[in-house]
Amino acid sequence: MAKDDEMLDELKKIRGLLETKPPPPPPKGLWAEFKAFIESYKVLGLAVAFIMGVYLGGLVQSLVADLLLPVIGLAIPGLGNLATWKIPVPATTLDASGNPPAGYGGQIFGIGTFLVALITFAIVALVIFLIVKVTKKWGIK
């Protein structure tokens, strides 16, 4: 009988250890609630990532508009800087700044601006993909 009681006491101890404990009480006070919010939602990391993303986008956009597309424009004879490429409809001559002659009634399509945005998007998406792939490999979530 004594062994049964010992075994029963041991099982009760194990059950007590396995039971979930009640959650901690919510923080009291505005400052404590704010700190808990920052910690639980990782807001600071999100803010840093957002700011870094904004400046990465600006850097890539400058790379594409100021370096990449002018080099591509040099490779294609007669095209010039692709970042400032415009197509007038109906066709007319444009000055060095890409402006039509006075009194022109057609539309100007800024193809270069679209190309800058498209290539910038592709490069930023590639960088984000690589960052996610590396962080998964390192076990960072």
PyRosetta script that sets phi, psi and omega in degrees:
from pyrosetta import init, pose_from_sequence

init()
pose = pose_from_sequence("MAKDDEMLDELKKIRGLLETKPPPPPPKGLWAEFKAFIESYKVLGLAVAFIMGVYLGGLVQSLVADLLLPVIGLAIPGLGNLATWKIPVPATTLDASGNPPAGYGGQIFGIGTFLVALITFAIVALVIFLIVKVTKKWGIK")
pose.set_psi(1, -37.2)
pose.set_omega(1, -178.7)
pose.set_phi(2, -64.3)
pose.set_psi(2, -37.8)
pose.set_omega(2, 178.3)
pose.set_phi(3, -65.5)
pose.set_psi(3, -38.2)
pose.set_omega(3, 178.1)
pose.set_phi(4, -64.4)
pose.set_psi(4, -40.7)
pose.set_omega(4, 178.6)
pose.set_phi(5, -66.0)
pose.set_psi(5, -41.1)
pose.set_omega(5, 178.1)
pose.set_phi(6, -63.0)
pose.set_psi(6, -42.4)
pose.set_omega(6, -180.0)
pose.set_phi(7, -66.3)
pose.set_psi(7, -40.0)
pose.set_omega(7, 178.9)
pose.set_phi(8, -64.0)
pose.set_psi(8, -42.4)
pose.set_omega(8, 177.3)
pose.set_phi(9, -63.3)
pose.set_psi(9, -40.5)
pose.set_omega(9, 179.4)
pose.set_phi(10, -65.2)
pose.set_psi(10, -41.3)
pose.set_omega(10, 177.4)
pose.set_phi(11, -64.4)
pose.set_psi(11, -36.7)
pose.set_omega(11, 177.7)
pose.set_phi(12, -65.4)
pose.set_psi(12, -39.4)
pose.set_omega(12, 177.3)
pose.set_phi(13, -63.2)
pose.set_psi(13, -43.5)
pose.set_omega(13, 179.2)
pose.set_phi(14, -63.2)
pose.set_psi(14, -42.8)
pose.set_omega(14, 178.5)
pose.set_phi(15, -61.6)
pose.set_psi(15, -41.5)
pose.set_omega(15, 178.4)
pose.set_phi(16, -61.9)
pose.set_psi(16, -37.8)
pose.set_omega(16, 178.7)
pose.set_phi(17, -71.6)
pose.set_psi(17, -31.2)
pose.set_omega(17, -177.7)
pose.set_phi(18, -82.5)
pose.set_psi(18, -19.7)
pose.set_omega(18, -179.7)
pose.set_phi(19, -67.8)
pose.set_psi(19, 143.3)
pose.set_omega(19, -179.6)
pose.set_phi(20, -76.1)
pose.set_psi(20, 141.5)
pose.set_omega(20, 179.3)
pose.set_phi(21, -84.8)
pose.set_psi(21, 153.3)
pose.set_omega(21, 179.2)
pose.set_phi(22, -65.8)
pose.set_psi(22, 150.0)
pose.set_omega(22, -179.7)
pose.set_phi(23, -64.2)
pose.set_psi(23, 153.3)
pose.set_omega(23, 179.4)
pose.set_phi(24, -64.9)
pose.set_psi(24, 151.2)
pose.set_omega(24, -179.9)
pose.set_phi(25, -64.5)
pose.set_psi(25, 149.2)
pose.set_omega(25, 179.6)
pose.set_phi(26, -63.3)
pose.set_psi(26, 149.8)
pose.set_omega(26, -178.8)
pose.set_phi(27, -64.8)
pose.set_psi(27, 148.5)
pose.set_omega(27, -179.8)
pose.set_phi(28, -107.5)
pose.set_psi(28, 139.5)
pose.set_omega(28, 179.8)
pose.set_phi(29, 96.1)
pose.set_psi(29, 150.8)
pose.set_omega(29, -176.7)
pose.set_phi(30, -63.6)
pose.set_psi(30, -44.3)
pose.set_omega(30, -178.6)
pose.set_phi(31, -63.6)
pose.set_psi(31, -42.8)
pose.set_omega(31, 179.7)
pose.set_phi(32, -65.7)
pose.set_psi(32, -39.8)
pose.set_omega(32, 177.2)
pose.set_phi(33, -64.4)
pose.set_psi(33, -40.4)
pose.set_omega(33, 179.0)
pose.set_phi(34, -63.3)
pose.set_psi(34, -45.1)
pose.set_omega(34, 178.6)
pose.set_phi(35, -62.4)
pose.set_psi(35, -40.7)
pose.set_omega(35, 178.2)
pose.set_phi(36, -63.9)
pose.set_psi(36, -39.1)
pose.set_omega(36, 177.7)
pose.set_phi(37, -62.1)
pose.set_psi(37, -46.8)
pose.set_omega(37, 179.9)
pose.set_phi(38, -60.8)
pose.set_psi(38, -43.5)
pose.set_omega(38, -177.3)
pose.set_phi(39, -70.8)
pose.set_psi(39, -43.2)
pose.set_omega(39, -173.6)
pose.set_phi(40, -75.6)
pose.set_psi(40, -33.2)
pose.set_omega(40, -178.0)
pose.set_phi(41, -101.6)
pose.set_psi(41, 0.9)
pose.set_omega(41, 178.0)
pose.set_phi(42, 51.8)
pose.set_psi(42, 46.2)
pose.set_omega(42, -175.5)
pose.set_phi(43, -65.7)
pose.set_psi(43, -37.0)
pose.set_omega(43, -178.5)
pose.set_phi(44, -63.4)
pose.set_psi(44, -43.2)
pose.set_omega(44, 177.4)
pose.set_phi(45, -63.5)
pose.set_psi(45, -38.3)
pose.set_omega(45, 177.9)
pose.set_phi(46, -64.5)
pose.set_psi(46, -41.7)
pose.set_omega(46, 179.7)
pose.set_phi(47, -64.5)
pose.set_psi(47, -43.1)
pose.set_omega(47, 178.7)
pose.set_phi(48, -62.8)
pose.set_psi(48, -43.7)
pose.set_omega(48, 179.6)
pose.set_phi(49, -62.9)
pose.set_psi(49, -39.5)
pose.set_omega(49, 179.6)
pose.set_phi(50, -64.1)
pose.set_psi(50, -47.1)
pose.set_omega(50, -179.3)
pose.set_phi(51, -63.7)
pose.set_psi(51, -43.4)
pose.set_omega(51, 177.8)
pose.set_phi(52, -62.1)
pose.set_psi(52, -39.7)
pose.set_omega(52, 179.3)
pose.set_phi(53, -64.3)
pose.set_psi(53, -40.0)
pose.set_omega(53, 178.7)
pose.set_phi(54, -61.9)
pose.set_psi(54, -46.9)
pose.set_omega(54, -178.2)
pose.set_phi(55, -73.7)
pose.set_psi(55, -31.2)
pose.set_omega(55, 174.0)
pose.set_phi(56, -63.6)
pose.set_psi(56, -42.4)
pose.set_omega(56, 177.7)
pose.set_phi(57, -61.4)
pose.set_psi(57, -42.5)
pose.set_omega(57, 177.4)
pose.set_phi(58, -63.8)
pose.set_psi(58, -40.5)
pose.set_omega(58, 178.9)
pose.set_phi(59, -64.6)
pose.set_psi(59, -45.4)
pose.set_omega(59, -179.6)
pose.set_phi(60, -66.9)
pose.set_psi(60, -38.9)
pose.set_omega(60, 179.0)
pose.set_phi(61, -63.1)
pose.set_psi(61, -41.0)
pose.set_omega(61, 177.0)
pose.set_phi(62, -66.1)
pose.set_psi(62, -40.7)
pose.set_omega(62, 177.5)
pose.set_phi(63, -58.1)
pose.set_psi(63, -45.8)
pose.set_omega(63, -177.7)
pose.set_phi(64, -69.1)
pose.set_psi(64, -49.7)
pose.set_omega(64, -174.0)
pose.set_phi(65, -71.8)
pose.set_psi(65, -37.4)
pose.set_omega(65, -172.0)
pose.set_phi(66, -98.3)
pose.set_psi(66, -19.3)
pose.set_omega(66, -177.7)
pose.set_phi(67, -121.3)
pose.set_psi(67, -51.8)
pose.set_omega(67, -171.7)
pose.set_phi(68, -70.7)
pose.set_psi(68, -52.7)
pose.set_omega(68, -176.6)
pose.set_phi(69, -68.2)
pose.set_psi(69, -36.1)
pose.set_omega(69, 174.0)
pose.set_phi(70, -62.2)
pose.set_psi(70, -36.3)
pose.set_omega(70, 177.8)
pose.set_phi(71, -66.1)
pose.set_psi(71, -42.1)
pose.set_omega(71, 177.3)
pose.set_phi(72, -63.1)
pose.set_psi(72, -40.0)
pose.set_omega(72, 178.0)
pose.set_phi(73, -63.1)
pose.set_psi(73, -34.4)
pose.set_omega(73, 176.2)
pose.set_phi(74, -67.6)
pose.set_psi(74, -32.7)
pose.set_omega(74, -178.3)
pose.set_phi(75, -72.5)
pose.set_psi(75, -26.1)
pose.set_omega(75, 179.9)
pose.set_phi(76, -100.5)
pose.set_psi(76, 113.2)
pose.set_omega(76, -175.3)
pose.set_phi(77, -62.4)
pose.set_psi(77, 135.7)
pose.set_omega(77, 174.8)
pose.set_phi(78, 80.7)
pose.set_psi(78, 3.2)
pose.set_omega(78, -176.7)
pose.set_phi(79, -96.7)
pose.set_psi(79, -39.7)
pose.set_omega(79, -179.0)
pose.set_phi(80, 79.9)
pose.set_psi(80, -148.4)
pose.set_omega(80, -177.0)
pose.set_phi(81, -78.7)
pose.set_psi(81, 115.8)
pose.set_omega(81, -179.2)
pose.set_phi(82, -66.6)
pose.set_psi(82, -25.5)
pose.set_omega(82, -178.6)
pose.set_phi(83, -65.8)
pose.set_psi(83, -25.2)
pose.set_omega(83, -179.7)
pose.set_phi(84, -109.6)
pose.set_psi(84, 15.3)
pose.set_omega(84, -176.9)
pose.set_phi(85, -68.0)
pose.set_psi(85, 126.4)
pose.set_omega(85, 178.7)
pose.set_phi(86, -131.1)
pose.set_psi(86, 145.8)
pose.set_omega(86, 178.4)
pose.set_phi(87, -119.9)
pose.set_psi(87, 115.6)
pose.set_omega(87, 176.6)
pose.set_phi(88, -85.3)
pose.set_psi(88, 138.4)
pose.set_omega(88, 176.7)
pose.set_phi(89, -130.1)
pose.set_psi(89, 118.2)
pose.set_omega(89, -3.5)
pose.set_phi(90, -67.6)
pose.set_psi(90, 158.5)
pose.set_omega(90, -173.2)
pose.set_phi(91, -60.5)
pose.set_psi(91, 138.2)
pose.set_omega(91, 174.8)
pose.set_phi(92, -154.1)
pose.set_psi(92, 171.9)
pose.set_omega(92, 177.7)
pose.set_phi(93, -87.1)
pose.set_psi(93, 143.2)
pose.set_omega(93, 177.6)
pose.set_phi(94, -111.6)
pose.set_psi(94, 149.1)
pose.set_omega(94, 177.3)
pose.set_phi(95, -78.4)
pose.set_psi(95, -174.9)
pose.set_omega(95, -175.5)
pose.set_phi(96, -63.3)
pose.set_psi(96, -26.1)
pose.set_omega(96, 179.7)
pose.set_phi(97, -87.3)
pose.set_psi(97, -3.8)
pose.set_omega(97, -179.5)
pose.set_phi(98, 87.7)
pose.set_psi(98, 17.1)
pose.set_omega(98, -179.9)
pose.set_phi(99, -96.8)
pose.set_psi(99, 141.1)
pose.set_omega(99, 178.3)
pose.set_phi(100, -76.7)
pose.set_psi(100, 167.9)
pose.set_omega(100, 177.1)
pose.set_phi(101, -65.7)
pose.set_psi(101, 158.8)
pose.set_omega(101, -179.7)
pose.set_phi(102, -59.7)
pose.set_psi(102, 138.3)
pose.set_omega(102, 178.8)
pose.set_phi(103, 85.3)
pose.set_psi(103, 4.5)
pose.set_omega(103, 179.3)
pose.set_phi(104, -68.9)
pose.set_psi(104, 129.2)
pose.set_omega(104, -175.9)
pose.set_phi(105, -106.2)
pose.set_psi(105, 7.3)
pose.set_omega(105, -178.1)
pose.set_phi(106, -90.1)
pose.set_psi(106, -166.4)
pose.set_omega(106, -179.5)
pose.set_phi(107, -110.0)
pose.set_psi(107, 147.4)
pose.set_omega(107, 177.1)
pose.set_phi(108, -113.6)
pose.set_psi(108, 121.1)
pose.set_omega(108, 178.4)
pose.set_phi(109, -100.3)
pose.set_psi(109, 118.7)
pose.set_omega(109, -179.4)
pose.set_phi(110, -85.4)
pose.set_psi(110, 78.7)
pose.set_omega(110, -178.5)
pose.set_phi(111, -64.5)
pose.set_psi(111, -37.1)
pose.set_omega(111, -178.6)
pose.set_phi(112, -61.5)
pose.set_psi(112, -41.5)
pose.set_omega(112, 178.9)
pose.set_phi(113, -62.3)
pose.set_psi(113, -41.0)
pose.set_omega(113, 177.7)
pose.set_phi(114, -65.7)
pose.set_psi(114, -41.8)
pose.set_omega(114, 178.4)
pose.set_phi(115, -61.3)
pose.set_psi(115, -41.1)
pose.set_omega(115, 177.7)
pose.set_phi(116, -60.2)
pose.set_psi(116, -46.9)
pose.set_omega(116, -179.4)
pose.set_phi(117, -64.8)
pose.set_psi(117, -40.5)
pose.set_omega(117, -178.5)
pose.set_phi(118, -66.3)
pose.set_psi(118, -47.4)
pose.set_omega(118, -179.4)
pose.set_phi(119, -68.7)
pose.set_psi(119, -37.2)
pose.set_omega(119, 176.2)
pose.set_phi(120, -60.5)
pose.set_psi(120, -44.9)
pose.set_omega(120, 178.6)
pose.set_phi(121, -59.9)
pose.set_psi(121, -44.9)
pose.set_omega(121, -178.3)
pose.set_phi(122, -63.1)
pose.set_psi(122, -42.0)
pose.set_omega(122, -179.4)
pose.set_phi(123, -68.4)
pose.set_psi(123, -44.2)
pose.set_omega(123, 179.0)
pose.set_phi(124, -63.7)
pose.set_psi(124, -41.1)
pose.set_omega(124, 177.7)
pose.set_phi(125, -62.4)
pose.set_psi(125, -40.1)
pose.set_omega(125, 177.5)
pose.set_phi(126, -64.0)
pose.set_psi(126, -43.3)
pose.set_omega(126, 179.3)
pose.set_phi(127, -63.2)
pose.set_psi(127, -43.6)
pose.set_omega(127, 178.5)
pose.set_phi(128, -63.5)
pose.set_psi(128, -41.7)
pose.set_omega(128, 177.6)
pose.set_phi(129, -59.3)
pose.set_psi(129, -44.8)
pose.set_omega(129, -179.7)
pose.set_phi(130, -65.9)
pose.set_psi(130, -38.6)
pose.set_omega(130, 178.1)
pose.set_phi(131, -63.8)
pose.set_psi(131, -45.2)
pose.set_omega(131, 179.2)
pose.set_phi(132, -63.6)
pose.set_psi(132, -41.7)
pose.set_omega(132, 179.9)
pose.set_phi(133, -63.0)
pose.set_psi(133, -43.6)
pose.set_omega(133, 179.8)
pose.set_phi(134, -67.1)
pose.set_psi(134, -42.6)
pose.set_omega(134, -179.3)
pose.set_phi(135, -66.3)
pose.set_psi(135, -34.2)
pose.set_omega(135, 175.3)
pose.set_phi(136, -65.9)
pose.set_psi(136, -40.4)
pose.set_omega(136, -179.5)
pose.set_phi(137, -64.6)
pose.set_psi(137, -37.3)
pose.set_omega(137, 179.2)
pose.set_phi(138, -81.2)
pose.set_psi(138, -8.7)
pose.set_omega(138, 179.2)
pose.set_phi(139, 84.4)
pose.set_psi(139, 17.6)
pose.set_omega(139, 178.0)
pose.set_phi(140, -92.4)
pose.set_psi(140, 135.2)
pose.set_omega(140, -179.7)
pose.set_phi(141, -116.6)
pose.dump_pdb("model.pdb")
